[in-house]
Amino acid sequence: MGEYQALYRAWRPESFKDVYGQDAVVRTLKHQVASGRVGHAYLFCGSRGTGKTTTARIFARAINCLNPADGEPCGECEVCKALLSESSLDLVEIDAASNNSVDEIRLLRERISFPPTLARKKVYIIDEVHQLSRGAFNALLKTLEEPPEHAVFILATTEPQKLLATVISRCQRYDFKRIRVKDISARLNEVLSGIGRSAEQEAIDEIASAADGGMRDALSLMDMCLSYTDGMVSAALVREVLGTSGREFMFRFTDCLEKGDIAGAFACIEETVEDGHDPETFLSETADHLRLILLAQMTGEQVEEIAQLTHETAQRLQEQAGRFERARLTRAMDLFMRAASELKNVSNPRTLIELTAFRAANVSKEPTVDGLMERVEALEKQLRSGVIVKSDAPAAEARPKSAQKAPSAPAGDMPGESRQEPPADSDAARFKAALEGFMKENVPMRVFLSQLRFVKTEEDRVYANLPQDNTIQKPLLEMKAASFEQHLALAFGKPMKLVIGIDEGSGRKGKASGADLSRTFDVFGRENVELVD
């Protein structure tokens, strides 16, 4: 048995027709060969694994082939066979990552004057050319501008922005695109058929998506999966090898977030933890799936083309996008992206994932602008669908005259929300009514709001104290003062200013405890709290 050769090497294209996903580049190069109008310097740009070096080698054979057919190398003539053997002196490949000094380029300049031994053109392929030193670039410039008649340069790079403008200006530039998922899937099917192996189509699509537009990466991943089994490669095996959860799982998990099904979301997290999936990968996958849902909301059917998805996946995304409210969706994306960046700072990744899922599923209860926007969207959706939002407020005719003369609610009240009637009792009772109304809208804050004690009123001011145990919550409550004052205006029948103090004689003294911080993070969200000495 001969030595095993990796798939990406064994199945490297040997002609232009086998190059997938780069139709524009291939068409132009073939036309140059067929017309005999070959340039002296080319720049191939694009992400890794998109075929830059492979295309350069095919082009080198095509321009030297003795019997080219429509710009394609024949692969049978003496020159084609010599260049395919990778031992020909007429095809020189230089890895600039390890040969980037000025001395290397000077040596190349000295040897470039020697004519080819067999071919018409001597082709120099410089891979990862952006890694050349500045001195090496300067040494290369003159040669690129006026090379010998028999020399052709092909520079390949993943980072063209690092090249000198003077280098780029001397080359014909070709940009290699990321290869589409369906093109990678087609090539993988072709390779599997050629080696007598098989895989589920879902498994092939999973690998094609994970390759991120690189054919070489896709073939390497398939190679890895094939080594795990002698039978058919299943989607489950691919997910195990890649450490991913899979598209079907993501649909289930994000459905739980959309429905507010926390128990279901936690069950999904348990499943992914038990399967041994990487927490960072899980968070990133979730954020990416939420992005696709948002993309489906914004572009509709075009999401299939834009995101390079299968038709079935695109349809499911559109259906899911129709159920997600925009504010909840963007808030959930932000939460999972933040969690991914915070992961390295926590000792228990599972707890962070569960907390993130909890917040994403309960976004409307978060005391944030996004949370309020989601509630507005939900209410508008109800109104558009003809749902009548009931109000607990008595009819205007039944109200006392003092209530009818009260000023209208401040801007920001939701249509159809229940309105408080100004109590006829003492100021303390009015304050209590306003506090209860405020707590209904801010359920997470109820724990420490219940300890807020009325002190007195003076003209248009209401004074209230927090016990010393809750000192840390004072500035945070002041952030919500404007909302509280809306309830005070309804209760007192006129605009009132809230003044919050601390009852120095109550509670324990000293710095806030861990429990205080935990409770504060739960109420306002960790990202909204800044700790200072």
C-alpha positions as CSV (number, residue, x, y, z in Angstrom):
1,M,0.0,0.0,0.0
2,G,1.4,3.4,-1.0
3,E,1.8,6.3,1.3
4,Y,-1.5,8.0,2.1
5,Q,-1.9,11.5,0.6
6,A,-4.2,14.1,2.1
7,L,-7.3,14.8,0.2
8,Y,-6.5,18.4,-0.5
9,R,-3.3,17.4,-2.1
10,A,-4.6,14.3,-3.9
11,W,-7.5,16.3,-5.3
12,R,-5.7,19.5,-6.1
13,P,-7.1,20.7,-9.5
14,E,-4.9,20.2,-12.5
15,S,-6.9,22.2,-15.0
16,F,-9.0,25.4,-14.9
17,K,-12.3,23.4,-15.2
18,D,-11.7,21.8,-11.8
19,V,-11.3,25.2,-10.1
20,Y,-14.5,25.9,-8.1
21,G,-16.0,29.2,-7.3
22,Q,-13.6,31.5,-9.2
23,D,-15.3,31.7,-12.6
24,A,-14.4,35.3,-13.4
25,V,-10.7,34.8,-12.6
26,V,-10.5,31.6,-14.6
27,R,-12.4,33.0,-17.6
28,T,-10.0,36.0,-17.8
29,L,-6.8,33.9,-17.5
30,K,-8.0,31.4,-20.1
31,H,-8.7,34.2,-22.5
32,Q,-5.2,35.6,-22.0
33,V,-3.7,32.2,-22.7
34,A,-5.9,31.7,-25.8
35,S,-5.1,35.1,-27.2
36,G,-1.4,35.0,-26.3
37,R,-1.6,38.3,-24.4
38,V,0.1,37.1,-21.2
39,G,1.3,39.8,-18.8
40,H,4.6,39.8,-16.9
41,A,3.3,40.2,-13.3
42,Y,0.1,39.1,-11.6
43,L,-1.3,39.6,-8.0
44,F,-3.7,36.9,-6.7
45,C,-5.5,38.1,-3.6
46,G,-8.0,36.2,-1.4
47,S,-8.5,34.3,1.9
48,R,-6.8,31.0,2.5
49,G,-7.8,27.9,0.7
50,T,-9.6,29.7,-2.2
51,G,-7.3,28.4,-4.9
52,K,-4.7,31.2,-5.4
53,T,-1.5,28.9,-5.6
54,T,-3.4,26.1,-7.4
55,T,-4.6,28.6,-10.1
56,A,-1.1,30.0,-10.4
57,R,0.3,26.5,-11.1
58,I,-2.4,25.8,-13.7
59,F,-1.7,29.2,-15.3
60,A,2.0,28.4,-15.4
61,R,1.4,25.2,-17.3
62,A,-1.2,26.8,-19.6
63,I,1.1,29.6,-20.8
64,N,3.8,27.0,-21.5
65,C,1.7,24.1,-22.9
66,L,2.6,23.0,-26.4
67,N,-1.0,22.1,-27.2
68,P,-3.4,24.3,-25.2
69,A,-7.1,23.9,-25.8
70,D,-9.2,27.0,-25.3
71,G,-6.7,28.3,-22.7
72,E,-6.5,25.0,-20.8
73,P,-3.2,23.1,-20.5
74,C,-3.4,19.7,-22.2
75,G,-1.6,17.8,-19.4
76,E,-0.1,15.4,-21.9
77,C,2.7,17.3,-23.6
78,E,6.3,17.2,-22.4
79,V,6.2,20.6,-20.8
80,C,2.9,20.0,-18.9
81,K,4.3,16.7,-17.5
82,A,7.6,18.4,-16.5
83,L,5.8,21.2,-14.7
84,L,3.4,18.8,-13.0
85,S,6.3,16.8,-11.6
86,E,7.2,19.8,-9.4
87,S,10.9,19.2,-10.2
88,S,11.1,21.5,-13.2
89,L,13.5,24.4,-13.0
90,D,11.1,26.5,-15.1
91,L,8.6,26.8,-12.2
92,V,10.0,28.4,-9.1
93,E,7.9,28.6,-6.0
94,I,9.1,30.8,-3.1
95,D,7.5,30.9,0.3
96,A,7.9,34.5,1.5
97,A,6.9,33.6,5.0
98,S,10.2,31.8,5.5
99,N,12.3,33.5,2.7
100,N,11.5,37.1,3.3
101,S,14.9,38.7,3.5
102,V,16.4,41.1,1.0
103,D,19.2,38.6,0.4
104,E,16.7,36.0,-0.9
105,I,15.3,38.5,-3.4
106,R,18.7,39.6,-4.5
107,L,19.6,36.0,-5.2
108,L,16.4,35.7,-7.2
109,R,17.3,38.8,-9.3
110,E,20.7,37.3,-10.1
111,R,19.2,34.0,-11.3
112,I,16.3,35.5,-13.2
113,S,18.5,36.3,-16.1
114,F,18.9,32.6,-16.9
115,P,16.5,31.5,-19.6
116,P,14.0,28.5,-19.1
117,T,15.4,25.1,-19.8
118,L,12.3,23.6,-21.5
119,A,9.3,25.9,-21.3
120,R,8.8,29.2,-23.1
121,K,8.3,31.2,-19.9
122,K,10.0,30.8,-16.5
123,V,7.3,31.4,-13.9
124,Y,8.0,32.6,-10.4
125,I,5.3,32.1,-7.8
126,I,5.8,34.0,-4.5
127,D,3.4,32.9,-1.9
128,E,2.4,35.0,1.1
129,V,4.2,37.9,-0.6
130,H,3.0,40.4,2.0
131,Q,5.5,38.9,4.5
132,L,8.5,40.1,2.5
133,S,10.5,42.8,4.4
134,R,10.5,46.3,3.1
135,G,14.0,46.0,1.9
136,A,13.0,42.8,0.0
137,F,10.1,44.6,-1.6
138,N,12.3,47.4,-2.8
139,A,14.7,44.9,-4.2
140,L,11.8,43.3,-6.1
141,L,10.4,46.5,-7.5
142,K,12.8,47.0,-10.4
143,T,12.5,43.4,-11.5
144,L,8.7,43.6,-11.4
145,E,8.8,46.7,-13.5
146,E,11.2,45.5,-16.2
147,P,11.6,41.7,-16.0
148,P,13.3,39.7,-18.7
149,E,11.2,38.7,-21.6
150,H,11.1,35.1,-20.5
151,A,9.9,35.7,-16.9
152,V,6.4,35.9,-15.4
153,F,5.8,36.7,-11.7
154,I,2.7,35.6,-9.8
155,L,2.4,37.0,-6.3
156,A,-0.1,35.4,-4.0
157,T,-1.3,37.0,-0.7
158,T,-4.1,36.9,1.9
159,E,-3.4,40.5,2.9
160,P,-3.0,42.8,-0.1
161,Q,-3.4,45.9,2.1
162,K,0.1,45.2,3.5
163,L,1.7,45.5,0.0
164,L,3.3,48.7,-1.2
165,A,1.2,50.6,-3.7
166,T,4.2,50.6,-6.0
167,V,4.2,46.8,-6.1
168,I,0.4,46.6,-6.7
169,S,0.6,49.1,-9.5
170,R,3.0,46.9,-11.4
171,C,0.7,43.8,-11.3
172,Q,-2.5,42.7,-12.8
173,R,-4.7,42.1,-9.8
174,Y,-7.2,39.2,-9.4
175,D,-9.4,38.9,-6.3
176,F,-10.3,35.3,-5.3
177,K,-13.7,35.1,-3.6
178,R,-14.7,32.9,-0.7
179,I,-16.1,29.8,-2.3
180,R,-19.9,29.4,-2.0
181,V,-21.2,26.7,0.3
182,K,-23.0,24.9,-2.5
183,D,-19.8,24.9,-4.7
184,I,-17.9,23.4,-1.8
185,S,-20.6,20.8,-1.2
186,A,-20.5,19.9,-4.9
187,R,-16.8,19.4,-4.8
188,L,-17.0,17.3,-1.6
189,N,-19.6,15.0,-3.2
190,E,-17.3,14.7,-6.3
191,V,-14.3,13.7,-4.1
192,L,-16.3,11.2,-2.0
193,S,-17.6,9.5,-5.2
194,G,-14.0,9.4,-6.5
195,I,-12.6,7.6,-3.4
196,G,-15.6,5.3,-3.0
197,R,-16.8,6.8,0.3
198,S,-20.2,8.4,1.3
199,A,-21.6,10.9,3.7
200,E,-25.0,12.3,4.6
201,Q,-25.8,15.5,2.7
202,E,-26.4,17.3,6.0
203,A,-22.8,16.2,7.1
204,I,-21.4,17.6,3.8
205,D,-23.3,20.9,4.2
206,E,-22.0,21.2,7.8
207,I,-18.4,20.8,6.6
208,A,-19.0,23.2,3.7
209,S,-20.3,25.9,6.1
210,A,-17.6,25.3,8.7
211,A,-14.9,25.8,6.0
212,D,-15.7,29.5,5.8
213,G,-15.3,29.7,2.0
214,G,-12.0,27.7,1.8
215,M,-11.9,24.5,-0.3
216,R,-8.7,23.4,1.3
217,D,-10.2,23.6,4.8
218,A,-13.3,21.7,3.6
219,L,-11.2,18.9,2.2
220,S,-9.1,18.8,5.4
221,L,-12.2,18.6,7.6
222,M,-13.7,15.8,5.4
223,D,-10.3,14.0,5.7
224,M,-10.5,14.2,9.4
225,C,-14.1,12.9,9.6
226,L,-13.3,10.0,7.2
227,S,-10.6,8.9,9.5
228,Y,-13.1,8.4,12.4
229,T,-15.2,5.8,10.5
230,D,-15.0,3.2,7.8
231,G,-18.7,3.7,7.0
232,M,-20.9,6.7,6.1
233,V,-20.0,10.0,7.6
234,S,-23.0,11.2,9.6
235,A,-24.0,14.7,10.5
236,A,-23.6,13.7,14.2
237,L,-20.0,12.7,13.6
238,V,-19.2,15.9,11.8
239,R,-20.6,17.9,14.7
240,E,-18.6,15.8,17.2
241,V,-15.4,16.4,15.2
242,L,-16.1,20.1,14.8
243,G,-17.3,20.6,18.3
244,T,-20.4,22.4,17.1
245,S,-24.1,22.0,18.0
246,G,-25.5,21.9,14.5
247,R,-28.2,24.0,12.7
248,E,-31.1,21.9,14.0
249,F,-30.0,22.4,17.6
250,M,-29.7,26.1,17.0
251,F,-33.2,26.4,15.7
252,R,-34.5,24.6,18.9
253,F,-32.5,26.7,21.2
254,T,-33.3,30.1,19.7
255,D,-37.0,29.0,19.5
256,C,-36.8,28.6,23.3
257,L,-35.3,32.1,23.6
258,E,-38.1,33.6,21.4
259,K,-40.9,31.9,23.4
260,G,-39.4,32.8,26.8
261,D,-39.1,29.0,27.5
262,I,-36.3,29.2,30.1
263,A,-36.7,25.5,31.0
264,G,-36.4,24.5,27.4
265,A,-33.3,26.8,26.9
266,F,-31.6,25.3,30.0
267,A,-32.4,21.8,28.7
268,C,-30.6,22.7,25.5
269,I,-27.6,24.0,27.4
270,E,-27.5,20.8,29.4
271,E,-27.5,18.8,26.2
272,T,-24.6,20.8,24.7
273,V,-22.6,20.5,28.0
274,E,-23.1,16.8,28.2
275,D,-22.0,16.4,24.6
276,G,-18.7,18.2,25.5
277,H,-19.1,21.1,23.2
278,D,-16.8,24.1,23.7
279,P,-18.6,27.0,25.5
280,E,-17.0,29.7,23.4
281,T,-18.1,27.9,20.2
282,F,-21.6,27.5,21.5
283,L,-21.9,31.2,22.4
284,S,-20.5,32.2,19.0
285,E,-22.7,29.8,17.1
286,T,-25.8,31.2,18.9
287,A,-24.8,34.8,18.1
288,D,-24.2,33.8,14.5
289,H,-27.6,32.1,14.2
290,L,-29.3,35.1,15.7
291,R,-27.5,37.3,13.1
292,L,-28.9,35.0,10.4
293,I,-32.4,35.5,11.8
294,L,-31.9,39.3,11.7
295,L,-30.6,39.0,8.2
296,A,-33.7,37.1,7.2
297,Q,-35.9,39.8,8.8
298,M,-34.1,42.5,6.8
299,T,-33.7,40.7,3.4
300,G,-36.4,38.1,3.2
301,E,-35.8,35.5,0.5
302,Q,-32.5,37.0,-0.4
303,V,-31.0,35.6,2.8
304,E,-30.4,32.3,1.0
305,E,-28.1,34.0,-1.5
306,I,-26.5,36.5,0.9
307,A,-25.7,34.0,3.6
308,Q,-25.1,31.1,1.2
309,L,-27.6,28.8,2.8
310,T,-29.6,25.8,1.6
311,H,-33.1,26.5,0.5
312,E,-34.6,24.6,3.4
313,T,-32.5,26.4,6.0
314,A,-33.3,29.8,4.5
315,Q,-37.0,29.0,4.6
316,R,-36.8,28.0,8.3
317,L,-34.9,31.2,9.1
318,Q,-37.6,33.3,7.4
319,E,-40.3,31.5,9.4
320,Q,-38.4,32.0,12.7
321,A,-37.6,35.7,11.8
322,G,-41.4,36.3,11.5
323,R,-41.9,35.4,15.1
324,F,-38.9,37.3,16.7
325,E,-39.5,40.9,17.7
326,R,-36.6,43.1,16.5
327,A,-35.7,44.5,19.9
328,R,-35.6,41.0,21.5
329,L,-33.5,39.7,18.7
330,T,-30.9,42.5,18.7
331,R,-30.7,42.4,22.5
332,A,-30.1,38.6,22.5
333,M,-27.4,39.0,19.9
334,D,-25.7,41.6,22.1
335,L,-25.9,39.4,25.2
336,F,-24.4,36.4,23.5
337,M,-21.6,38.4,21.9
338,R,-20.7,40.0,25.2
339,A,-20.8,36.6,26.9
340,A,-18.3,35.2,24.4
341,S,-15.9,38.0,25.2
342,E,-16.4,37.6,28.9
343,L,-15.9,33.9,28.9
344,K,-12.2,34.0,29.7
345,N,-12.9,35.9,32.9
346,V,-15.3,33.4,34.5
347,S,-14.5,30.2,36.4
348,N,-17.8,28.5,35.5
349,P,-18.7,28.9,31.8
350,R,-22.0,27.0,32.2
351,T,-23.3,29.6,34.7
352,L,-22.5,32.4,32.3
353,I,-24.2,30.7,29.4
354,E,-27.3,30.0,31.6
355,L,-27.4,33.6,32.8
356,T,-27.1,34.9,29.3
357,A,-29.9,32.6,28.1
358,F,-32.1,33.7,31.0
359,R,-31.6,37.4,30.2
360,A,-32.2,36.8,26.5
361,A,-35.4,34.9,27.1
362,N,-36.6,37.6,29.5
363,V,-35.4,40.7,27.7
364,S,-38.7,42.6,28.1
365,K,-38.2,42.6,31.8
366,E,-34.7,44.1,31.6
367,P,-34.7,47.7,32.8
368,T,-33.0,48.9,29.6
369,V,-33.8,51.0,26.5
370,D,-33.9,47.7,24.5
371,G,-36.2,46.1,27.0
372,L,-38.6,49.1,26.8
373,M,-38.4,49.1,23.0
374,E,-39.4,45.4,22.9
375,R,-42.4,46.1,25.1
376,V,-43.5,48.9,22.7
377,E,-43.1,46.6,19.7
378,A,-45.1,43.8,21.5
379,L,-47.9,46.3,22.3
380,E,-47.9,47.7,18.7
381,K,-48.1,44.1,17.4
382,Q,-51.1,43.5,19.6
383,L,-52.8,46.6,18.4
384,R,-52.2,45.9,14.7
385,S,-53.7,42.4,15.2
386,G,-56.9,43.9,16.8
387,V,-56.2,42.8,20.3
388,I,-57.8,45.1,22.9
389,V,-55.5,46.0,25.7
390,K,-57.6,46.2,28.8
391,S,-57.2,48.9,31.4
392,D,-57.9,48.7,35.1
393,A,-58.6,52.4,35.3
394,P,-62.2,53.4,36.1
395,A,-64.2,55.4,33.5
396,A,-63.7,59.1,33.5
397,E,-67.3,59.7,34.5
398,A,-66.7,57.8,37.7
399,R,-63.6,59.7,38.7
400,P,-63.7,62.3,41.4
401,K,-63.4,65.9,40.2
402,S,-59.9,66.2,41.5
403,A,-58.8,63.3,39.4
404,Q,-60.4,64.7,36.3
405,K,-58.4,67.9,36.7
406,A,-55.1,66.1,37.2
407,P,-52.6,66.8,34.5
408,S,-52.2,64.2,31.7
409,A,-49.6,61.5,32.1
410,P,-46.1,62.4,31.1
411,A,-44.8,61.3,27.7
412,G,-43.7,57.7,27.7
413,D,-46.9,56.1,29.0
414,M,-47.9,53.1,27.0
415,P,-51.3,53.2,25.2
416,G,-53.9,51.3,27.2
417,E,-51.8,51.1,30.5
418,S,-53.7,51.3,33.7
419,R,-53.6,54.7,35.3
420,Q,-53.3,55.3,39.1
421,E,-55.9,57.5,40.8
422,P,-54.6,60.1,43.3
423,P,-55.4,58.7,46.7
424,A,-57.5,60.9,49.0
425,D,-55.4,60.0,52.0
426,S,-52.1,61.3,53.4
427,D,-48.9,62.0,51.4
428,A,-47.5,58.7,52.8
429,A,-50.4,56.8,51.2
430,R,-49.9,58.6,47.9
431,F,-46.2,57.7,48.0
432,K,-47.1,54.1,48.7
433,A,-49.5,54.0,45.7
434,A,-46.8,55.5,43.4
435,L,-44.2,53.0,44.7
436,E,-46.5,50.1,44.0
437,G,-47.1,51.3,40.5
438,F,-43.4,51.7,39.9
439,M,-42.6,48.2,41.3
440,K,-45.1,46.6,38.9
441,E,-43.1,48.0,36.0
442,N,-39.7,47.1,37.6
443,V,-40.2,43.6,39.0
444,P,-36.5,42.8,39.4
445,M,-36.1,45.9,41.6
446,R,-38.9,44.9,44.0
447,V,-36.5,43.4,46.6
448,F,-34.9,46.7,47.6
449,L,-37.7,49.0,46.4
450,S,-39.9,47.5,49.1
451,Q,-37.5,48.9,51.7
452,L,-37.8,52.5,50.4
453,R,-39.4,54.6,53.2
454,F,-41.5,57.8,52.8
455,V,-40.0,60.6,54.9
456,K,-41.9,63.8,54.0
457,T,-43.1,66.2,51.2
458,E,-42.1,69.8,50.8
459,E,-43.9,71.7,48.0
460,D,-43.0,69.8,44.8
461,R,-40.5,67.4,46.4
462,V,-41.0,63.9,47.9
463,Y,-38.3,62.7,50.3
464,A,-37.7,59.0,50.8
465,N,-34.9,57.0,52.4
466,L,-33.2,53.7,51.7
467,P,-31.8,51.7,54.6
468,Q,-28.0,51.7,54.9
469,D,-28.0,48.1,53.7
470,N,-29.0,49.4,50.2
471,T,-26.5,52.2,49.9
472,I,-25.1,50.8,46.7
473,Q,-28.6,50.9,45.0
474,K,-29.1,54.7,45.6
475,P,-27.3,55.9,42.5
476,L,-28.9,53.1,40.4
477,L,-32.4,54.1,41.6
478,E,-31.6,57.7,40.8
479,M,-31.0,56.6,37.2
480,K,-34.7,55.5,37.2
481,A,-36.0,58.5,39.1
482,A,-37.7,60.0,36.0
483,S,-39.8,56.9,35.7
484,F,-40.7,56.9,39.4
485,E,-41.7,60.6,39.2
486,Q,-44.3,59.8,36.5
487,H,-46.0,57.6,39.1
488,L,-45.6,60.3,41.8
489,A,-47.3,62.9,39.4
490,L,-50.3,60.6,39.0
491,A,-50.5,59.9,42.7
492,F,-50.2,63.5,43.9
493,G,-52.0,65.1,41.0
494,K,-49.0,67.4,40.1
495,P,-45.4,67.0,39.1
496,M,-43.2,65.9,42.0
497,K,-39.4,65.6,42.3
498,L,-38.0,62.5,44.1
499,V,-35.2,63.0,46.6
500,I,-33.5,59.8,47.8
501,G,-31.6,59.7,51.0
502,I,-30.0,57.1,53.2
503,D,-31.3,56.2,56.7
504,E,-28.0,56.3,58.6
505,G,-29.5,54.6,61.6
506,S,-30.7,51.5,59.9
507,G,-29.0,48.4,58.6
508,R,-25.4,47.3,58.8
509,K,-22.4,49.7,58.0
510,G,-19.5,49.1,55.8
511,K,-19.0,48.3,52.2
512,A,-21.5,46.5,50.0
513,S,-21.4,42.7,50.3
514,G,-21.2,40.2,47.5
515,A,-24.9,39.7,47.9
516,D,-25.5,43.4,47.3
517,L,-23.5,43.3,44.1
518,S,-25.1,40.1,42.9
519,R,-28.6,41.6,43.5
520,T,-27.5,44.8,41.7
521,F,-26.2,42.9,38.7
522,D,-29.4,40.9,38.5
523,V,-31.5,44.0,38.5
524,F,-29.6,46.3,36.2
525,G,-27.4,43.8,34.2
526,R,-23.7,43.5,34.8
527,E,-22.9,45.5,31.7
528,N,-24.8,48.6,33.1
529,V,-23.0,48.7,36.5
530,E,-19.6,50.4,37.1
531,L,-17.9,49.9,40.4
532,V,-15.9,52.7,41.9
533,D,-14.1,53.1,45.3
